[in-house]
């Protein structure tokens, strides 16, 4: 199924397995409380996304660029990034 469109849909508690969503566009979507396992996010672009309280474990952040971001309380491997940047300034 390609070029499929879902609009104004509530599917709480849904499980999605073995799905390809290449070049998909998600706009005004709530994924609060969701869990992502074994997900390929290569070359994905996040714009105006809230990751407040999110946890990233066993992830590859190689080659990641973060710009125009609120990094208040951002901790990576136990290091408070906000404090490290402030100390360098």
C-alpha positions in Angstrom: 0.0 0.0 0.0 1.7 3.2 -1.0 0.6 6.9 -0.9 -1.8 6.0 1.9 -3.2 8.9 4.0 -4.6 8.8 7.5 -6.2 11.9 8.9 -7.9 12.7 12.2 -7.3 9.2 13.5 -7.0 7.9 17.1 -5.3 4.5 17.3 -4.2 4.4 21.0 -2.5 1.1 22.0 -1.7 0.1 18.4 1.2 -2.2 17.8 3.1 -1.8 14.5 5.6 -4.5 13.4 7.7 -4.9 10.3 6.5 -1.8 8.6 8.3 0.3 6.0 7.5 4.0 6.2 10.3 5.4 4.1 9.8 9.1 3.0 6.7 9.3 5.2 5.6 12.7 6.5 4.3 13.0 10.1 2.6 16.3 10.9 0.9 17.2 14.2 1.3 13.7 15.5 1.3 12.7 19.2 3.5 9.7 20.0 3.6 10.4 23.8 4.4 7.4 25.9 5.4 5.3 22.8 8.3 2.9 22.6 10.5 2.5 19.6 12.7 -0.6 19.3 15.1 -1.6 16.5 14.2 1.5 14.4 16.2 2.8 11.5 16.1 6.7 11.7 19.0 7.3 9.2 18.6 10.7 7.4 15.5 11.6 9.4 14.7 15.3 10.0 13.0 16.5 13.2 11.6 20.0 13.1 9.6 21.6 16.0 9.7 18.3 18.0 9.4 18.1 21.7 11.6 15.4 23.2 11.0 16.6 26.8 11.5 13.7 29.2 12.5 11.3 26.4 15.1 8.6 27.1 17.5 7.4 24.4 19.3 4.1 25.3 21.8 2.1 23.2 21.6 4.6 20.3 24.0 5.7 17.7 24.3 9.5 17.5 27.3 9.5 15.2 27.0 12.3 12.6 24.0 13.9 14.4 23.7 17.7 14.1 21.6 19.6 16.7 20.9 23.3 16.1 18.6 25.9 17.6 17.8 23.5 20.4 16.9 24.1 24.1 19.4 21.8 25.8 18.2 22.6 29.4 19.0 19.5 31.5 20.4 17.5 28.5 22.5 14.7 29.9 24.6 12.4 27.7 26.4 9.5 29.4 26.1 11.2 32.8 27.4 14.6 31.6 25.2 17.6 31.7 25.8 19.1 28.3 24.2 22.5 29.1 26.7 22.9 32.0 29.7 21.8 29.8 28.8 24.3 27.1 28.3 27.1 29.7 31.7 26.3 31.2 33.4 26.6 27.8 31.8 30.0 27.0 
